[in-house]
Amino acid sequence: MGVNETLGEYSDLFMLLAAMTYLVAFLGFAWDMASSSKTLKAVDQRAASAQNAQQTTSKVSTVAAGAGAQAESTSHEGLTGPSDRVARIGSGRSASVSDSVAAQSMDYTGERRVAARVGVSITALAFVVHLAAVLARGIAADRVPWGNMYEFCTTGALVVAGIFLGALTRKDLRFLGTFVIGLVLIMLCAATIGFPTPVGNLIPALQSYWLVIHVSVAVIASSLFTLTFAMSVLQLLQSRREAALAAGQSPGMAFMKRVPAALNLENLAYRINAVGFVLWTFTLMAGAIWAEEAWGRYWGWDTKEVWTFVIWVVFAGYLHARATRGWTGTRAAWLCIVGYLCIIFNFAIVNVFFSGLHSYSGL
């Protein structure tokens, strides 16, 4: 197989251009968060002023009512009881929390958010340039462009951005923009700075159709886990904010008002993790079949194989614990984060510092 080095250089140039474009998109999403923080804080201040005025009017009306209202309240104490008053207070707190987060449906509204729209548009442009870079890399090498760590990372970043843009056509997930595009930028920086690899042919062990099947599914699963990692981080932030609101304290982080409730984030992350887990299970099985074809055994406790299994166990435990043991809330979020950190360790540490049959990172 011939290698087109000139096209490979163009691919590197396109990859750099894509990274710069993603950076502009990241700044757009960050500006949306910053501007929304100021806007929402001003809205909250106006709402607080209106509420104080309403309370003042209510107090005046209560004083004017006099002792007759107090007597009526006393006569009905036996019918309503203190539990009804507690329920009313509780419902007031719930309303306060629901008013301080985005809608559960995550649908688009008529609200005009110029910075967010710019961020989405530039992300789409960066995705096109990124796709051109990955395709050029594949054509230059005359094979699928995920044969080493550089290619796996750049292709994975492409899939993350593509899934994010695809999800935006159905739901308003622009609140994830800063986190998702930030992770895409980190992946591209890791590829170009940490794992730079010139375009070249595959080693014999990778020259198999199983490379297309096994690695492509692993890339998609890892991309889904990247999205749920971002959701879990937001869930922890939103959960802390909701606890402050329920306690009647100032929650801070006004930009989190654009983010759905912690429970909604958790439910969405759980559904995506379920899909990612199925794909990771297939990755594990396909890897075992490929190992039998290449080395004559399905499982050999190679370091890479062990950590792939560890990741499977962590996410299996996450799904099982949440579905059957009631592990919801922050515990589920932390378990999801631990699973993603295992993926990072498997990719960035095991591939580089551990020797074994899978030591073909291209470095």
C-alpha positions in Angstrom: 0.0 0.0 0.0 1.3 3.4 -1.0 1.4 6.4 1.4 0.7 9.9 0.1 2.8 12.0 2.4 1.7 15.3 0.7 -1.9 14.6 1.4 -0.9 13.6 4.9 0.6 17.0 5.4 -2.6 18.6 4.2 -4.5 16.5 6.7 -2.4 17.8 9.5 -3.0 21.4 8.3 -6.8 20.8 8.2 -6.6 19.3 11.6 -4.9 22.4 13.0 -7.4 24.6 11.2 -10.3 22.5 12.7 -8.8 22.9 16.2 -8.6 26.7 15.8 -12.2 26.8 14.6 -13.3 24.7 17.5 -11.5 27.2 19.8 -13.7 30.0 18.4 -16.8 27.9 18.9 -15.7 27.2 22.5 -15.3 30.9 23.1 -18.8 31.5 21.6 -20.4 29.0 24.0 -18.4 30.4 26.9 -19.6 33.9 26.0 -23.2 32.6 26.0 -22.7 31.2 29.5 -21.1 34.5 30.7 -23.7 36.7 29.1 -26.5 34.5 30.3 -25.1 34.7 33.8 -25.3 38.5 33.8 -28.8 38.5 32.2 -30.2 35.9 34.5 -28.8 37.6 37.5 -30.5 40.9 36.5 -33.8 39.0 35.9 -33.5 37.4 39.4 -32.9 40.8 41.0 -36.0 42.2 39.3 -38.0 39.2 40.3 -36.7 39.6 43.9 -37.7 43.3 43.9 -41.2 42.4 42.6 -41.5 39.7 45.3 -40.5 42.1 48.0 -43.0 44.6 46.8 -45.7 41.9 46.8 -44.8 40.8 50.3 -45.0 44.4 51.5 -48.5 44.8 50.0 -49.5 41.5 51.5 -48.4 42.5 55.0 -50.4 45.8 54.7 -53.5 43.8 53.7 -53.0 41.4 56.6 -52.7 44.2 59.1 -55.9 45.8 57.7 -57.7 42.5 58.0 -57.2 42.6 61.8 -58.1 40.1 64.3 -61.0 38.7 62.2 -58.6 36.9 59.9 -56.6 35.5 62.8 -59.8 34.2 64.4 -60.8 32.5 61.1 -57.4 30.9 60.8 -57.7 29.6 64.3 -61.1 28.1 63.7 -59.8 26.2 60.7 -56.6 24.9 62.4 -58.2 21.6 63.2 -59.2 21.1 59.6 -56.0 22.1 57.9 -53.3 21.4 60.4 -49.6 22.2 60.4 -48.9 19.5 57.9 -50.8 21.5 55.2 -48.7 24.5 56.0 -45.5 22.5 55.7 -46.8 21.1 52.4 -47.4 24.6 51.1 -43.9 25.6 52.2 -42.4 22.6 50.5 -44.3 23.2 47.3 -43.0 26.8 47.4 -39.4 25.5 47.6 -40.0 23.1 44.7 -41.4 25.9 42.6 -38.3 27.9 43.5 -36.1 25.1 42.3 -38.1 24.5 39.1 -38.0 28.2 38.3 -34.2 28.2 38.6 -33.4 25.4 36.1 -34.1 24.8 32.4 -37.3 23.0 31.3 -37.3 19.3 31.7 -38.2 18.8 28.0 -35.0 20.5 26.9 -36.9 21.8 23.9 -35.9 25.0 22.1 -37.7 28.2 23.1 -38.1 31.6 21.4 -35.3 33.1 23.5 -32.7 34.8 21.4 -29.2 33.6 22.3 -26.8 35.1 19.6 -23.6 33.8 21.2 -25.0 30.2 21.4 -26.2 30.3 17.8 -22.7 31.5 16.7 -21.2 28.7 18.8 -23.3 26.1 17.1 -22.7 27.5 13.6 -18.9 27.6 14.1 -19.0 24.1 15.6 -20.6 22.9 12.4 -18.0 24.6 10.3 -15.2 23.1 12.4 -16.8 19.7 12.1 -16.7 19.9 8.3 -13.0 20.9 8.3 -12.3 18.2 10.9 -14.1 15.6 8.7 -12.0 16.7 5.7 -8.8 16.2 7.8 -9.8 12.7 8.9 -10.8 11.7 5.4 -7.6 13.1 3.9 -5.6 11.1 6.5 -7.4 7.9 5.5 -6.9 8.5 1.8 -3.3 9.3 2.3 -2.7 6.1 4.2 -5.0 4.0 2.0 -6.8 2.6 5.0 -9.2 3.5 7.8 -7.8 6.4 9.8 -7.7 4.9 13.3 -4.6 2.8 13.3 -2.7 4.5 16.1 -3.3 6.8 19.1 -3.2 10.0 17.0 -5.8 8.7 14.6 -8.0 7.2 17.3 -8.0 10.5 19.2 -8.7 12.7 16.2 -11.4 10.4 14.9 -12.9 10.1 18.4 -13.1 13.9 18.7 -14.8 14.0 15.3 -17.5 11.5 16.5 -18.0 13.5 19.7 -18.6 16.7 17.8 -20.8 14.9 15.3 -23.0 13.3 18.0 -23.3 16.7 19.7 -24.4 18.4 16.5 -26.8 15.6 15.8 -28.4 15.8 19.2 -28.8 19.6 18.8 -31.2 18.9 15.9 -33.6 17.3 18.4 -33.0 19.0 21.8 -31.6 22.2 23.0 -28.3 20.9 24.5 -26.4 24.1 23.9 -25.7 24.2 27.6 -23.3 21.3 27.0 -21.4 23.3 24.3 -18.6 24.7 26.5 -17.9 21.3 28.1 -18.2 19.1 24.9 -16.2 21.4 22.7 -13.7 21.9 25.5 -13.2 18.1 25.6 -12.9 18.0 21.8 -10.2 20.6 22.0 -8.4 18.6 24.7 -8.5 15.5 22.5 -7.1 17.3 19.5 -4.4 18.9 21.5 -3.5 15.5 23.0 -3.4 14.0 19.5 -1.2 16.8 17.9 1.0 17.5 20.9 1.1 14.2 22.8 0.8 11.6 20.1 2.0 13.1 16.8 2.4 10.3 14.3 3.3 10.7 10.6 0.9 9.0 8.2 2.1 5.4 7.4 1.1 1.8 6.9 -0.3 -0.4 9.6 1.8 -3.0 11.4 0.9 -6.6 10.3 -1.2 -7.3 13.5 -3.6 -4.5 12.6 -4.0 -5.4 9.0 -7.4 -7.0 9.4 -11.0 -6.2 8.8 -11.5 -6.5 12.5 -9.8 -3.1 12.9 -12.7 -1.5 11.1 -15.3 -3.3 13.3 -13.6 -3.4 16.7 -12.0 0.1 16.8 -14.9 2.0 15.1 -17.4 0.7 17.7 -14.9 1.5 20.5 -14.6 5.1 19.1 -18.4 5.5 19.1 -18.8 4.1 22.7 -16.0 6.3 24.0 -17.6 9.3 22.4 -20.9 8.6 24.1 -19.2 8.2 27.4 -17.5 11.6 26.8 -21.0 13.2 26.5 -22.2 11.5 29.7 -19.1 12.5 31.5 -19.9 16.2 30.7 -23.5 15.6 31.8 -22.4 14.1 35.1 -20.1 17.0 35.9 -23.0 19.4 35.2 -25.3 17.1 37.3 -23.0 17.5 40.3 -22.9 21.3 39.9 -26.7 21.5 39.5 -27.3 19.2 42.4 -25.3 21.4 44.7 -27.1 24.5 43.4 -30.5 22.9 43.9 -29.6 22.0 47.5 -28.7 25.6 48.1 -32.0 26.8 46.7 -33.9 24.3 48.8 -32.2 25.6 51.9 -33.1 29.2 51.0 -29.5 30.1 50.3 -28.0 32.0 47.4 -27.0 29.3 44.9 -24.6 31.3 42.7 -23.6 30.1 39.3 -26.4 31.9 37.5 -25.5 30.4 34.2 -26.7 27.0 35.5 -30.2 28.3 35.2 -29.9 27.4 31.5 -29.1 23.8 32.5 -31.9 21.3 33.3 -32.5 19.9 36.7 -29.9 17.4 38.1 -32.5 14.5 37.8 -33.1 15.3 34.1 -29.4 15.3 33.4 -29.0 12.0 35.3 -31.8 10.3 33.4 -30.4 11.4 30.0 -26.9 10.3 30.9 -28.3 6.9 32.1 -30.0 6.3 28.7 -26.9 7.3 26.8 -24.7 5.2 29.0 -26.9 2.2 28.4 -26.3 2.5 24.7 -22.6 3.1 25.2 -22.4 0.0 27.4 -23.9 -2.2 24.7 -21.4 -0.9 22.2 -18.5 -1.4 24.7 -19.7 -5.0 25.3 -19.5 -5.5 21.5 -16.0 -3.9 21.6 -14.9 -6.4 24.2 -16.3 -9.4 22.3 -15.0 -8.3 19.0 -11.6 -7.7 20.5 -11.6 -11.3 21.9 -12.5 -12.7 18.5 -9.8 -10.6 16.8 -7.3 -11.8 19.4 -8.1 -15.5 18.7 -7.6 -14.8 14.9 -4.3 -12.9 15.5 -2.7 -14.7 18.4 -4.6 -18.0 18.7 -6.4 -17.2 22.0 -9.5 -15.3 23.0 -8.2 -13.9 26.3 -4.6 -13.6 27.6 -4.9 -11.0 30.4 -2.8 -8.5 28.5 -2.9 -5.1 30.2 -5.0 -3.6 27.5 -7.5 -6.4 27.7 -7.7 -6.2 31.5 -8.4 -2.5 31.5 -11.0 -2.9 28.7 -12.7 -5.4 31.0 -12.3 -3.0 34.0 -14.2 -0.3 32.1 -16.9 -2.8 31.2 -17.3 -3.8 34.9 -17.5 -0.2 36.1 -20.3 0.8 33.7 -22.0 -2.6 34.3 -21.9 -1.7 38.0 -23.2 1.8 37.3 -26.2 0.5 35.3 -27.0 -2.3 37.8 -26.6 -0.1 40.9 -28.8 2.6 39.5 -31.5 0.3 38.2 -31.7 -2.2 41.1 -30.0 -0.7 44.1 -31.3 2.9 44.0 -27.9 4.5 43.3 -29.2 7.8 42.0 -28.1 11.3 42.4 -24.5 12.2 43.1 -23.4 8.6 43.6 -24.5 7.7 40.1 -22.8 10.8 38.7 -19.5 10.0 40.4 -19.6 6.3 39.2 -20.1 7.6 35.7 -17.1 9.9 36.1 -15.0 7.1 37.5 -15.9 5.0 34.4 -14.8 7.7 32.0 -11.5 8.3 34.0 -10.8 4.5 33.5 -11.2 5.1 29.7 -8.7 8.0 29.9 -6.3 5.8 31.9 -6.7 2.9 29.4 -6.0 5.2 26.5 -3.4 7.6 27.7 -1.5 5.5 30.3 -1.9 1.9 29.4 -1.1 2.5 25.7 2.0 4.5 26.5 3.6 3.1 29.6 2.6 -0.6 29.7 4.2 -3.1 27.4 2.2 -5.9 25.9 0.7 -7.3 22.7 -1.3 -4.1 22.2 1.8 -1.8 22.3 1.4 -0.3 18.9 0.4 3.2 19.7 2.6 4.6 16.9 4.8 6.7 19.3 
